[in-house]
C-alpha cells in the first residue's frame, strides 16, 4: 500500500496473480487534518477508500490471503527491500498514523506491539497552515539557476515541506515528483513546573505534570529532578521517562525527612529545557538506617556505654532502647548509660534500638567486656638447683586470672646485695610455665619471685629461696705486705672476688712455705734479715676445694751495715793515690760509700 503523488495504490500478489488498485485522492488529504483510510479484500473484491472517496476492482483469480509474516508500516527494513523489487518501493512514510485496526481484534497500539521501530513518532503532525505548501498550485519558487543544489533557510521548525525540481530548456520543461522533507525540532520552550508531588514513602515520590504547550517537535522524554533545598545545584536524583504519553512519573533515590525542590525537564532531539521553577516537598519520616551499636569504657565491674546518632536518622529520633543479653535495661533520649554490678572481665551482649515516629531499627549485637584486674593470687615458684650456676624455675597458672593473661615476669635477688635489689631475669608474653636461670654464682643464696600480668596489672608471688652449689673460689686477691722494721712484715689480704661458697680457711704461703691456715685475713712475720727478699701467696678454700692467688714479692726495711770496711791505697804518682776497699760482712741494705781523705792537697799557681 502506497500513498504517492495524490494516489493511494494497492499492490496485491497472491500466487502468480498480481493485482493493482489505484484511488485518486489529489491533494485534499494535505490539509493538516486526520483522514481515515480503509483497505479491504473480500473474496475476489479488493477495495480502498479515504473518507468519502472509494474505489474497487474484481479479480476472480485472486487467492486467499494468509498473513504469516511481520507487518511493516511506514516502510520496510533495507535488508529485505531487494526481495520485493517488483513492488517499486519508495522511501518511508512521512506523516502520522493512529488507530490502526485489522479485521480481527481491537485497535492496535503501535508503541506496544511493534517489535522494532526506527524514528516512529506518533505526535507532531502537520498543522493546517502547512496545507498551502504542499499543493502544486501554491508552490513557492525557492531557486532558479544552473546549480544542482540549494540551501534554504528561514523555515519553520518540525514542519513538513514538499520540493520538486523543474528542468527547463528552449524545448520545454520537465518536473520531478514531489519529495517530502521535514525540518528538525526546536528545543522546548516554557516547560511547566510539576503540578503535583505526592510522597509515596521516605524514598520515593510521585510527580504529575501538564504537557508543555507550544512544543514544536516530538517530545522524546521527560526528566524529573530533585534538588535538596539550600543544597548544591546538582540534583540528588533524577529519572528519565521515555513514555511521553504518561504525564505521571515516580522519582526514587530520595532521603527520608528531607526538603526537596522538584523540576520537570522536557527533551526533543534538539535539546532539553528544565522548568524555571520547582515544586517543593518534604519526604516523610522512615525508620532509622545504619544504627551503630554502643561502645563502652570498661571498668572491672561496670561499663559506661555510649552511642551516636544513626548515620541515617531518617527523621526525629524519639527514643533509644538498650538491651543487655536480650533484656531491655534502658529506654529514653539519652546517649549514655552506666551498667553496674557486672563480673570482672566478662562479655555481655548489647543491642541498641533507635526509633522515629515511622518505626524502629536495631543495631547489630556487639559483645562488650568489663575491664581486667590483676590475678587474684600467684603461687610462689618452685626452684630446683641444677648445679653451681643454674636454677630451674617452675610455676603454675593463677587460678583467678581476672582477664587475659599477658605475660610472666621472674625477679631475682641474692645475698651479696642483702636481698635489697631485685632484677628482672625473665619477661615474656609466651606463657610458658618454666624457665632455667643460668650463669649464677656458685654457693650463693638467691630469692626468686614470680609476677603474673593481665591487661589490668600484675600480681607478685611470695619469694622462694635457693642456694647454688659451692665451687672453688675465684678471684683470690694478692696479699699486701708492709715492712715497718728491718726484720718483720705485716701481711693482709681481702676476700675473693667470687667466693663461690662459704670460705672455710685462708692459707698464707711465705717463700713457698705455708705459714698460716685460718680464717684470719692477716699475718705478722718477724725475725727476718734486714733488706731480705721474700715471696707471699694467699690460698682461699671452700668445701669444694682451694684456689691460690697471685705471687707477690717484698723486702724488709734496711738496717745499718754490720762489720768493718777494709781500705787499701796505692800511690800512683806525685799527685795521685788509688784507694780500694772491701764491703762489710752484712750490708743490711743498698750500700753507698763515702771516701774521706785528710792531708795537704796540691794546688796550681
Secondary structure as the mmCIF struct_conf table of DSSP 4:
data_model
#
loop_
_struct_conf.conf_type_id
_struct_conf.id
_struct_conf.beg_label_comp_id
_struct_conf.beg_label_asym_id
_struct_conf.beg_label_seq_id
_struct_conf.end_label_comp_id
_struct_conf.end_label_asym_id
_struct_conf.end_label_seq_id
STRN STRN1 UNK A 2 UNK A 4
TURN_TY1_P TURN_TY1_P1 UNK A 5 UNK A 6
STRN STRN2 UNK A 7 UNK A 14
TURN_TY1_P TURN_TY1_P2 UNK A 15 UNK A 16
STRN STRN3 UNK A 17 UNK A 24
TURN_TY1_P TURN_TY1_P3 UNK A 26 UNK A 29
BEND BEND1 UNK A 31 UNK A 33
STRN STRN4 UNK A 37 UNK A 42
TURN_TY1_P TURN_TY1_P4 UNK A 43 UNK A 44
STRN STRN5 UNK A 45 UNK A 50
TURN_TY1_P TURN_TY1_P5 UNK A 51 UNK A 52
STRN STRN6 UNK A 53 UNK A 58
TURN_TY1_P TURN_TY1_P6 UNK A 60 UNK A 61
HELX_LH_PP_P HELX_LH_PP_P1 UNK A 62 UNK A 64
BEND BEND2 UNK A 69 UNK A 69
BEND BEND3 UNK A 74 UNK A 74
HELX_RH_3T_P HELX_RH_3T_P1 UNK A 78 UNK A 87
BEND BEND4 UNK A 91 UNK A 91
HELX_LH_PP_P HELX_LH_PP_P2 UNK A 92 UNK A 93
BEND BEND5 UNK A 95 UNK A 95
STRN STRN7 UNK A 100 UNK A 100
BEND BEND6 UNK A 103 UNK A 106
STRN STRN8 UNK A 108 UNK A 108
HELX_RH_AL_P HELX_RH_AL_P1 UNK A 110 UNK A 113
BEND BEND7 UNK A 115 UNK A 115
BEND BEND8 UNK A 118 UNK A 119
BEND BEND9 UNK A 122 UNK A 123
HELX_LH_PP_P HELX_LH_PP_P3 UNK A 125 UNK A 127
HELX_RH_3T_P HELX_RH_3T_P2 UNK A 128 UNK A 133
BEND BEND10 UNK A 134 UNK A 135
HELX_RH_3T_P HELX_RH_3T_P3 UNK A 136 UNK A 138
BEND BEND11 UNK A 145 UNK A 146
BEND BEND12 UNK A 148 UNK A 148
BEND BEND13 UNK A 154 UNK A 154
HELX_LH_PP_P HELX_LH_PP_P4 UNK A 155 UNK A 156
TURN_TY1_P TURN_TY1_P7 UNK A 157 UNK A 158
STRN STRN9 UNK A 160 UNK A 163
STRN STRN10 UNK A 166 UNK A 169
TURN_TY1_P TURN_TY1_P8 UNK A 170 UNK A 171
STRN STRN11 UNK A 172 UNK A 175
HELX_LH_PP_P HELX_LH_PP_P5 UNK A 176 UNK A 178
STRN STRN12 UNK A 179 UNK A 182
HELX_LH_PP_P HELX_LH_PP_P6 UNK A 183 UNK A 185
BEND BEND14 UNK A 190 UNK A 190
HELX_LH_PP_P HELX_LH_PP_P7 UNK A 191 UNK A 194
BEND BEND15 UNK A 195 UNK A 195
STRN STRN13 UNK A 196 UNK A 199
BEND BEND16 UNK A 200 UNK A 203
STRN STRN14 UNK A 205 UNK A 208
HELX_LH_PP_P HELX_LH_PP_P8 UNK A 210 UNK A 212
TURN_TY1_P TURN_TY1_P9 UNK A 213 UNK A 214
BEND BEND17 UNK A 217 UNK A 217
STRN STRN15 UNK A 221 UNK A 228
TURN_TY1_P TURN_TY1_P10 UNK A 229 UNK A 230
BEND BEND18 UNK A 231 UNK A 231
BEND BEND19 UNK A 233 UNK A 234
BEND BEND20 UNK A 236 UNK A 236
STRN STRN16 UNK A 237 UNK A 241
TURN_TY1_P TURN_TY1_P11 UNK A 244 UNK A 245
STRN STRN17 UNK A 248 UNK A 251
TURN_TY1_P TURN_TY1_P12 UNK A 256 UNK A 257
STRN STRN18 UNK A 259 UNK A 268
TURN_TY1_P TURN_TY1_P13 UNK A 269 UNK A 270
STRN STRN19 UNK A 271 UNK A 274
BEND BEND21 UNK A 276 UNK A 277
STRN STRN20 UNK A 279 UNK A 282
HELX_LH_PP_P HELX_LH_PP_P9 UNK A 283 UNK A 285
STRN STRN21 UNK A 289 UNK A 289
BEND BEND22 UNK A 290 UNK A 290
HELX_LH_PP_P HELX_LH_PP_P10 UNK A 291 UNK A 294
STRN STRN22 UNK A 295 UNK A 299
TURN_TY1_P TURN_TY1_P14 UNK A 300 UNK A 301
STRN STRN23 UNK A 302 UNK A 306
TURN_TY1_P TURN_TY1_P15 UNK A 311 UNK A 311
STRN STRN24 UNK A 312 UNK A 312
BEND BEND23 UNK A 315 UNK A 315
STRN STRN25 UNK A 319 UNK A 324
TURN_TY1_P TURN_TY1_P16 UNK A 325 UNK A 326
STRN STRN26 UNK A 327 UNK A 332
BEND BEND24 UNK A 333 UNK A 333
BEND BEND25 UNK A 335 UNK A 335
STRN STRN27 UNK A 336 UNK A 339
BEND BEND26 UNK A 341 UNK A 341
HELX_LH_PP_P HELX_LH_PP_P11 UNK A 342 UNK A 343
TURN_TY1_P TURN_TY1_P17 UNK A 344 UNK A 345
STRN STRN28 UNK A 347 UNK A 356
TURN_TY1_P TURN_TY1_P18 UNK A 357 UNK A 358
STRN STRN29 UNK A 359 UNK A 362
STRN STRN30 UNK A 366 UNK A 369
HELX_LH_PP_P HELX_LH_PP_P12 UNK A 370 UNK A 372
BEND BEND27 UNK A 376 UNK A 376
HELX_LH_PP_P HELX_LH_PP_P13 UNK A 379 UNK A 381
STRN STRN31 UNK A 382 UNK A 387
TURN_TY1_P TURN_TY1_P19 UNK A 388 UNK A 389
STRN STRN32 UNK A 390 UNK A 394
BEND BEND28 UNK A 399 UNK A 399
BEND BEND29 UNK A 403 UNK A 403
STRN STRN33 UNK A 407 UNK A 414
HELX_RH_3T_P HELX_RH_3T_P4 UNK A 415 UNK A 417
TURN_TY1_P TURN_TY1_P20 UNK A 418 UNK A 419
STRN STRN34 UNK A 423 UNK A 428
BEND BEND30 UNK A 429 UNK A 430
BEND BEND31 UNK A 433 UNK A 433
STRN STRN35 UNK A 434 UNK A 437
BEND BEND32 UNK A 439 UNK A 439
TURN_TY1_P TURN_TY1_P21 UNK A 442 UNK A 443
STRN STRN36 UNK A 445 UNK A 454
TURN_TY1_P TURN_TY1_P22 UNK A 455 UNK A 456
STRN STRN37 UNK A 457 UNK A 460
HELX_LH_PP_P HELX_LH_PP_P14 UNK A 462 UNK A 463
STRN STRN38 UNK A 464 UNK A 467
HELX_LH_PP_P HELX_LH_PP_P15 UNK A 468 UNK A 470
STRN STRN39 UNK A 474 UNK A 474
HELX_LH_PP_P HELX_LH_PP_P16 UNK A 476 UNK A 479
STRN STRN40 UNK A 480 UNK A 485
TURN_TY1_P TURN_TY1_P23 UNK A 486 UNK A 487
STRN STRN41 UNK A 488 UNK A 492
HELX_LH_PP_P HELX_LH_PP_P17 UNK A 494 UNK A 496
BEND BEND33 UNK A 497 UNK A 497
STRN STRN42 UNK A 498 UNK A 498
BEND BEND34 UNK A 501 UNK A 501
STRN STRN43 UNK A 505 UNK A 510
TURN_TY1_P TURN_TY1_P24 UNK A 511 UNK A 512
STRN STRN44 UNK A 513 UNK A 518
BEND BEND35 UNK A 519 UNK A 519
BEND BEND36 UNK A 521 UNK A 521
STRN STRN45 UNK A 522 UNK A 525
BEND BEND37 UNK A 527 UNK A 527
HELX_LH_PP_P HELX_LH_PP_P18 UNK A 528 UNK A 529
TURN_TY1_P TURN_TY1_P25 UNK A 530 UNK A 531
STRN STRN46 UNK A 533 UNK A 542
TURN_TY1_P TURN_TY1_P26 UNK A 543 UNK A 544
STRN STRN47 UNK A 545 UNK A 548
STRN STRN48 UNK A 552 UNK A 555
HELX_LH_PP_P HELX_LH_PP_P19 UNK A 556 UNK A 558
STRN STRN49 UNK A 562 UNK A 562
BEND BEND38 UNK A 563 UNK A 563
STRN STRN50 UNK A 567 UNK A 571
BEND BEND39 UNK A 573 UNK A 575
STRN STRN51 UNK A 577 UNK A 581
BEND BEND40 UNK A 585 UNK A 585
STRN STRN52 UNK A 586 UNK A 586
BEND BEND41 UNK A 589 UNK A 589
BEND BEND42 UNK A 599 UNK A 599
#
